[in-house]
Amino acid sequence: MAVITKATYESLAGKIGNAYAQQAGAVPYIASGLAEVVALDDSDQEYDMLFAWYNTDANATTTFSNTSNFTGLATSLNAHAELRSGLPLTTWLTNESVVVTSDFAVISKDAGWDVDAYIA
C-alpha cells in the first residue's frame, strides 16, 4: 500500500485546518450576540436570552478554540504518512515539499507532530 500523494496530504490538512478555523471563528459572533442581547430595551427579551448567551460566551473561547475535535483527523493523516512512507513525518514532508496552513499546524502539534517548519 502506498502513501498518499503530496496533493492529497495538503488537501486533507487544509480541510482539517479550515474546519478548525471556522470553529474558532465563531467566538466573535457569540460575543457580539451577547452584547446585542444585553443592549435590548425590553427586560423580558433580555431575560429570555441572557443566560444562554452569557454561558455560551463564557465557554466560547475554550470550547471553540479547542483542537480536540480535530486532533484525531491530524493523527490519522500524519500516522498514515509515517506508516506508509516508512519515514518520520518531517522527513516525508521535506522530501515531498509539503506545505501546511498555520491552522493545521496548531492541530498537528496538539496531536503530537510539530509541523511549524512546513507552514506556507
Backbone as JSON Lines, residues from 0, in Angstrom:
{"i":0,"aa":"M","n":[0.85,-1.18,0.0],"ca":[0.0,0.0,0.0],"c":[0.89,1.23,0.0]}
{"i":1,"aa":"A","n":[0.58,2.18,-0.82],"ca":[1.4,3.38,-0.98],"c":[0.92,4.51,-0.09]}
{"i":2,"aa":"V","n":[1.82,5.41,0.16],"ca":[1.49,6.61,0.92],"c":[0.7,7.56,0.01]}
{"i":3,"aa":"I","n":[-0.13,8.39,0.6],"ca":[-0.91,9.36,-0.17],"c":[0.03,10.34,-0.85]}
{"i":4,"aa":"T","n":[-0.46,11.02,-1.85],"ca":[0.34,12.0,-2.57],"c":[0.45,13.3,-1.79]}
{"i":5,"aa":"K","n":[1.41,14.1,-2.18],"ca":[1.58,15.44,-1.61],"c":[0.27,16.22,-1.73]}
{"i":6,"aa":"A","n":[-0.33,16.18,-2.9],"ca":[-1.57,16.93,-3.14],"c":[-2.69,16.49,-2.21]}
{"i":7,"aa":"T","n":[-2.8,15.19,-1.99],"ca":[-3.84,14.68,-1.11],"c":[-3.56,15.08,0.34]}
{"i":8,"aa":"Y","n":[-2.3,14.94,0.76],"ca":[-1.94,15.34,2.13],"c":[-2.27,16.81,2.34]}
{"i":9,"aa":"E","n":[-1.84,17.68,1.41],"ca":[-2.09,19.11,1.56],"c":[-3.59,19.43,1.54]}
{"i":10,"aa":"S","n":[-4.33,18.73,0.71],"ca":[-5.78,18.95,0.64],"c":[-6.45,18.57,1.96]}
{"i":11,"aa":"L","n":[-6.12,17.4,2.47],"ca":[-6.74,16.94,3.73],"c":[-6.29,17.81,4.9]}
{"i":12,"aa":"A","n":[-5.01,18.16,4.94],"ca":[-4.52,19.04,6.0],"c":[-5.23,20.4,5.92]}
{"i":13,"aa":"G","n":[-5.45,20.89,4.72],"ca":[-6.15,22.15,4.54],"c":[-7.58,22.08,5.03]}
{"i":14,"aa":"K","n":[-8.24,20.99,4.75],"ca":[-9.63,20.83,5.2],"c":[-9.71,20.77,6.72]}
{"i":15,"aa":"I","n":[-8.77,20.07,7.35],"ca":[-8.74,20.0,8.8],"c":[-8.49,21.39,9.38]}
{"i":16,"aa":"G","n":[-7.5,22.09,8.84],"ca":[-7.19,23.43,9.31],"c":[-8.34,24.4,9.1]}
{"i":17,"aa":"N","n":[-9.0,24.32,7.96],"ca":[-10.13,25.21,7.67],"c":[-11.3,24.94,8.61]}
{"i":18,"aa":"A","n":[-11.56,23.68,8.9],"ca":[-12.66,23.34,9.82],"c":[-12.38,23.92,11.21]}
{"i":19,"aa":"Y","n":[-11.15,23.79,11.66],"ca":[-10.76,24.35,12.95],"c":[-10.9,25.87,12.94]}
{"i":20,"aa":"A","n":[-10.45,26.51,11.86],"ca":[-10.53,27.98,11.76],"c":[-11.98,28.45,11.79]}
{"i":21,"aa":"Q","n":[-12.86,27.72,11.11],"ca":[-14.27,28.1,11.11],"c":[-14.86,27.98,12.51]}
{"i":22,"aa":"Q","n":[-14.5,26.92,13.22],"ca":[-14.99,26.73,14.58],"c":[-14.48,27.86,15.47]}
{"i":23,"aa":"A","n":[-13.19,28.14,15.41],"ca":[-12.61,29.19,16.24],"c":[-13.15,30.56,15.85]}
{"i":24,"aa":"G","n":[-13.52,30.72,14.59],"ca":[-14.05,31.99,14.11],"c":[-15.43,32.32,14.65]}
{"i":25,"aa":"A","n":[-16.07,31.38,15.3],"ca":[-17.4,31.62,15.86],"c":[-17.36,32.49,17.11]}
{"i":26,"aa":"V","n":[-16.21,32.56,17.77],"ca":[-16.09,33.27,19.05],"c":[-16.55,34.73,18.96]}
{"i":27,"aa":"P","n":[-16.1,35.51,17.99],"ca":[-16.54,36.91,17.96],"c":[-18.05,37.07,17.7]}
{"i":28,"aa":"Y","n":[-18.63,36.13,16.98],"ca":[-20.08,36.2,16.73],"c":[-20.87,35.99,18.02]}
{"i":29,"aa":"I","n":[-20.39,35.08,18.85],"ca":[-21.06,34.83,20.13],"c":[-20.94,36.07,21.02]}
{"i":30,"aa":"A","n":[-19.75,36.65,21.09],"ca":[-19.55,37.85,21.91],"c":[-20.43,39.0,21.41]}
{"i":31,"aa":"S","n":[-20.52,39.15,20.12],"ca":[-21.35,40.21,19.54],"c":[-22.83,39.97,19.84]}
{"i":32,"aa":"G","n":[-23.25,38.72,19.77],"ca":[-24.64,38.38,20.1],"c":[-24.96,38.68,21.55]}
{"i":33,"aa":"L","n":[-24.03,38.35,22.44],"ca":[-24.23,38.65,23.86],"c":[-24.38,40.16,24.07]}
{"i":34,"aa":"A","n":[-23.52,40.93,23.43],"ca":[-23.6,42.39,23.56],"c":[-24.95,42.91,23.06]}
{"i":35,"aa":"E","n":[-25.45,42.33,22.0],"ca":[-26.74,42.76,21.47],"c":[-27.88,42.41,22.42]}
{"i":36,"aa":"V","n":[-27.82,41.22,23.01],"ca":[-28.86,40.82,23.97],"c":[-28.83,41.74,25.19]}
{"i":37,"aa":"V","n":[-27.64,42.05,25.69],"ca":[-27.51,42.94,26.85],"c":[-28.06,44.33,26.54]}
{"i":38,"aa":"A","n":[-27.93,44.75,25.3],"ca":[-28.38,46.1,24.91],"c":[-29.87,46.18,24.59]}
{"i":39,"aa":"L","n":[-30.59,45.08,24.67],"ca":[-32.02,45.11,24.38],"c":[-32.75,46.04,25.34]}
{"i":40,"aa":"D","n":[-33.75,46.74,24.84],"ca":[-34.51,47.69,25.66],"c":[-35.61,47.01,26.48]}
{"i":41,"aa":"D","n":[-35.96,45.79,26.1],"ca":[-37.05,45.09,26.75],"c":[-36.48,44.05,27.73]}
{"i":42,"aa":"S","n":[-36.81,44.19,29.0],"ca":[-36.25,43.29,30.01],"c":[-36.7,41.85,29.83]}
{"i":43,"aa":"D","n":[-37.91,41.61,29.33],"ca":[-38.35,40.24,29.08],"c":[-37.52,39.59,27.98]}
{"i":44,"aa":"Q","n":[-37.24,40.35,26.94],"ca":[-36.42,39.83,25.85],"c":[-35.02,39.48,26.37]}
{"i":45,"aa":"E","n":[-34.46,40.39,27.12],"ca":[-33.12,40.15,27.67],"c":[-33.15,38.96,28.62]}
{"i":46,"aa":"Y","n":[-34.12,38.91,29.49],"ca":[-34.25,37.82,30.46],"c":[-34.33,36.46,29.76]}
{"i":47,"aa":"D","n":[-35.12,36.4,28.68],"ca":[-35.32,35.13,27.98],"c":[-34.04,34.59,27.34]}
{"i":48,"aa":"M","n":[-33.13,35.47,26.97],"ca":[-31.95,35.02,26.21],"c":[-30.62,35.19,26.92]}
{"i":49,"aa":"L","n":[-30.55,36.01,27.94],"ca":[-29.27,36.37,28.55],"c":[-28.49,35.17,29.08]}
{"i":50,"aa":"F","n":[-29.14,34.28,29.8],"ca":[-28.45,33.14,30.41],"c":[-27.74,32.29,29.36]}
{"i":51,"aa":"A","n":[-28.45,31.95,28.3],"ca":[-27.85,31.1,27.26],"c":[-26.7,31.81,26.56]}
{"i":52,"aa":"W","n":[-26.9,33.08,26.21],"ca":[-25.83,33.83,25.53],"c":[-24.63,34.03,26.44]}
{"i":53,"aa":"Y","n":[-24.87,34.34,27.71],"ca":[-23.77,34.54,28.64],"c":[-22.95,33.26,28.82]}
{"i":54,"aa":"N","n":[-23.63,32.14,29.04],"ca":[-22.93,30.87,29.24],"c":[-22.15,30.45,28.0]}
{"i":55,"aa":"T","n":[-22.77,30.63,26.84],"ca":[-22.06,30.27,25.6],"c":[-20.84,31.16,25.41]}
{"i":56,"aa":"D","n":[-21.0,32.45,25.68],"ca":[-19.86,33.37,25.56],"c":[-18.76,33.01,26.55]}
{"i":57,"aa":"A","n":[-19.14,32.69,27.77],"ca":[-18.15,32.34,28.8],"c":[-17.35,31.1,28.41]}
{"i":58,"aa":"N","n":[-17.97,30.19,27.69],"ca":[-17.29,28.96,27.3],"c":[-16.75,28.98,25.87]}
{"i":59,"aa":"A","n":[-17.06,30.01,25.11],"ca":[-16.75,30.01,23.68],"c":[-15.26,29.91,23.4]}
{"i":60,"aa":"T","n":[-14.46,30.69,24.07],"ca":[-13.02,30.67,23.79],"c":[-12.45,29.29,24.05]}
{"i":61,"aa":"T","n":[-12.79,28.7,25.17],"ca":[-12.29,27.38,25.5],"c":[-12.86,26.32,24.56]}
{"i":62,"aa":"T","n":[-14.15,26.37,24.34],"ca":[-14.81,25.35,23.53],"c":[-14.46,25.45,22.06]}
{"i":63,"aa":"F","n":[-14.6,26.64,21.48],"ca":[-14.42,26.79,20.05],"c":[-12.96,26.88,19.63]}
{"i":64,"aa":"S","n":[-12.06,27.22,20.53],"ca":[-10.65,27.28,20.19],"c":[-9.95,25.96,20.5]}
{"i":65,"aa":"N","n":[-10.68,25.01,21.03],"ca":[-10.14,23.71,21.39],"c":[-9.93,22.88,20.13]}
{"i":66,"aa":"T","n":[-8.78,22.3,20.01],"ca":[-8.46,21.49,18.83],"c":[-8.9,20.03,18.95]}
{"i":67,"aa":"S","n":[-9.42,19.64,20.1],"ca":[-9.71,18.22,20.34],"c":[-10.67,17.6,19.33]}
{"i":68,"aa":"N","n":[-11.54,18.42,18.73],"ca":[-12.44,17.88,17.72],"c":[-11.7,17.44,16.46]}
{"i":69,"aa":"F","n":[-10.46,17.9,16.3],"ca":[-9.75,17.69,15.04],"c":[-8.45,16.92,15.19]}
{"i":70,"aa":"T","n":[-7.97,16.68,16.41],"ca":[-6.68,16.01,16.57],"c":[-6.7,14.58,16.04]}
{"i":71,"aa":"G","n":[-7.82,13.91,16.13],"ca":[-7.91,12.56,15.57],"c":[-7.7,12.54,14.07]}
{"i":72,"aa":"L","n":[-8.2,13.58,13.41],"ca":[-8.01,13.68,11.96],"c":[-6.54,13.91,11.61]}
{"i":73,"aa":"A","n":[-5.89,14.82,12.34],"ca":[-4.47,15.07,12.11],"c":[-3.64,13.84,12.44]}
{"i":74,"aa":"T","n":[-4.02,13.14,13.49],"ca":[-3.31,11.92,13.87],"c":[-3.39,10.88,12.77]}
{"i":75,"aa":"S","n":[-4.59,10.68,12.22],"ca":[-4.73,9.67,11.18],"c":[-3.94,10.04,9.93]}
{"i":76,"aa":"L","n":[-3.94,11.33,9.57],"ca":[-3.21,11.78,8.39],"c":[-1.7,11.64,8.59]}
{"i":77,"aa":"N","n":[-1.21,12.13,9.7],"ca":[0.23,12.09,9.95],"c":[0.73,10.67,10.18]}
{"i":78,"aa":"A","n":[-0.03,9.88,10.91],"ca":[0.37,8.48,11.16],"c":[0.4,7.7,9.86]}
{"i":79,"aa":"H","n":[-0.56,7.95,8.98],"ca":[-0.57,7.29,7.67],"c":[0.7,7.61,6.9]}
{"i":80,"aa":"A","n":[1.05,8.92,6.84],"ca":[2.24,9.32,6.09],"c":[3.49,8.65,6.65]}
{"i":81,"aa":"E","n":[3.6,8.57,7.95],"ca":[4.76,7.9,8.56],"c":[4.75,6.4,8.29]}
{"i":82,"aa":"L","n":[3.6,5.78,8.54],"ca":[3.5,4.33,8.4],"c":[3.75,3.89,6.96]}
{"i":83,"aa":"R","n":[3.09,4.51,6.01],"ca":[3.17,4.06,4.62],"c":[4.43,4.51,3.9]}
{"i":84,"aa":"S","n":[5.05,5.6,4.38],"ca":[6.3,6.02,3.75],"c":[7.51,5.35,4.4]}
{"i":85,"aa":"G","n":[7.34,4.9,5.65],"ca":[8.44,4.31,6.38],"c":[9.44,5.35,6.88]}
{"i":86,"aa":"L","n":[9.02,6.61,6.89],"ca":[9.89,7.72,7.28],"c":[9.24,8.52,8.41]}
{"i":87,"aa":"P","n":[10.07,9.21,9.21],"ca":[9.48,10.15,10.15],"c":[8.7,11.2,9.35]}
{"i":88,"aa":"L","n":[7.65,11.73,9.93],"ca":[6.79,12.66,9.2],"c":[7.58,13.84,8.65]}
{"i":89,"aa":"T","n":[8.46,14.42,9.45],"ca":[9.2,15.6,8.97],"c":[10.07,15.26,7.77]}
{"i":90,"aa":"T","n":[10.63,14.08,7.73],"ca":[11.44,13.67,6.58],"c":[10.55,13.53,5.35]}
{"i":91,"aa":"W","n":[9.4,12.9,5.52],"ca":[8.48,12.74,4.38],"c":[7.98,14.1,3.89]}
{"i":92,"aa":"L","n":[7.6,14.99,4.81],"ca":[7.14,16.31,4.42],"c":[8.23,17.07,3.65]}
{"i":93,"aa":"T","n":[9.47,16.97,4.11],"ca":[10.59,17.63,3.44],"c":[10.81,17.03,2.05]}
{"i":94,"aa":"N","n":[10.85,15.71,1.98],"ca":[11.09,15.04,0.7],"c":[10.02,15.38,-0.33]}
{"i":95,"aa":"E","n":[8.8,15.54,0.13],"ca":[7.67,15.8,-0.77],"c":[7.4,17.3,-0.95]}
{"i":96,"aa":"S","n":[8.15,18.14,-0.26],"ca":[7.95,19.61,-0.31],"c":[6.52,20.0,0.07]}
{"i":97,"aa":"V","n":[6.02,19.36,1.09],"ca":[4.65,19.62,1.57],"c":[4.61,20.95,2.33]}
{"i":98,"aa":"V","n":[3.53,21.69,2.14],"ca":[3.27,22.89,2.93],"c":[1.9,22.74,3.58]}
{"i":99,"aa":"V","n":[1.77,23.33,4.77],"ca":[0.52,23.25,5.52],"c":[0.12,24.65,5.98]}
{"i":100,"aa":"T","n":[-1.11,24.79,6.39],"ca":[-1.59,26.06,6.94],"c":[-1.22,26.15,8.41]}
{"i":101,"aa":"S","n":[-1.21,27.36,8.92],"ca":[-0.91,27.55,10.33],"c":[-2.0,26.93,11.21]}
{"i":102,"aa":"D","n":[-3.25,26.93,10.71],"ca":[-4.33,26.3,11.48],"c":[-4.11,24.79,11.6]}
{"i":103,"aa":"F","n":[-3.7,24.16,10.51],"ca":[-3.41,22.73,10.59],"c":[-2.22,22.48,11.51]}
{"i":104,"aa":"A","n":[-1.22,23.35,11.47],"ca":[-0.03,23.17,12.31],"c":[-0.39,23.17,13.79]}
{"i":105,"aa":"V","n":[-1.34,24.01,14.18],"ca":[-1.79,24.05,15.59],"c":[-2.37,22.69,15.98]}
{"i":106,"aa":"I","n":[-3.22,22.16,15.13],"ca":[-3.86,20.88,15.43],"c":[-2.83,19.76,15.42]}
{"i":107,"aa":"S","n":[-1.97,19.77,14.42],"ca":[-0.95,18.74,14.31],"c":[-0.05,18.72,15.54]}
{"i":108,"aa":"K","n":[0.31,19.9,16.01],"ca":[1.16,19.99,17.21],"c":[0.43,19.4,18.42]}
{"i":109,"aa":"D","n":[-0.86,19.7,18.54],"ca":[-1.64,19.14,19.65],"c":[-1.78,17.62,19.52]}
{"i":110,"aa":"A","n":[-1.69,17.12,18.29],"ca":[-1.76,15.68,18.05],"c":[-0.4,15.01,18.22]}
{"i":111,"aa":"G","n":[0.66,15.8,18.4],"ca":[1.97,15.23,18.67],"c":[2.99,15.38,17.56]}
{"i":112,"aa":"W","n":[2.65,16.11,16.5],"ca":[3.58,16.32,15.38],"c":[3.77,17.82,15.18]}
{"i":113,"aa":"D","n":[4.97,18.31,15.38],"ca":[5.26,19.72,15.15],"c":[5.63,19.91,13.68]}
{"i":114,"aa":"V","n":[4.74,20.57,12.96],"ca":[4.96,20.81,11.52],"c":[5.06,22.3,11.22]}
{"i":115,"aa":"D","n":[5.42,23.1,12.23],"ca":[5.53,24.54,12.04],"c":[6.5,24.92,10.91]}
{"i":116,"aa":"A","n":[7.53,24.13,10.72],"ca":[8.52,24.43,9.69],"c":[7.96,24.3,8.28]}
{"i":117,"aa":"Y","n":[6.75,23.74,8.15],"ca":[6.16,23.5,6.83],"c":[4.98,24.42,6.53]}
{"i":118,"aa":"I","n":[4.79,25.44,7.37],"ca":[3.7,26.39,7.16],"c":[4.01,27.23,5.92]}
{"i":119,"aa":"A","n":[3.01,27.33,5.05],"ca":[3.19,28.09,3.8],"c":[3.25,29.57,4.09]}
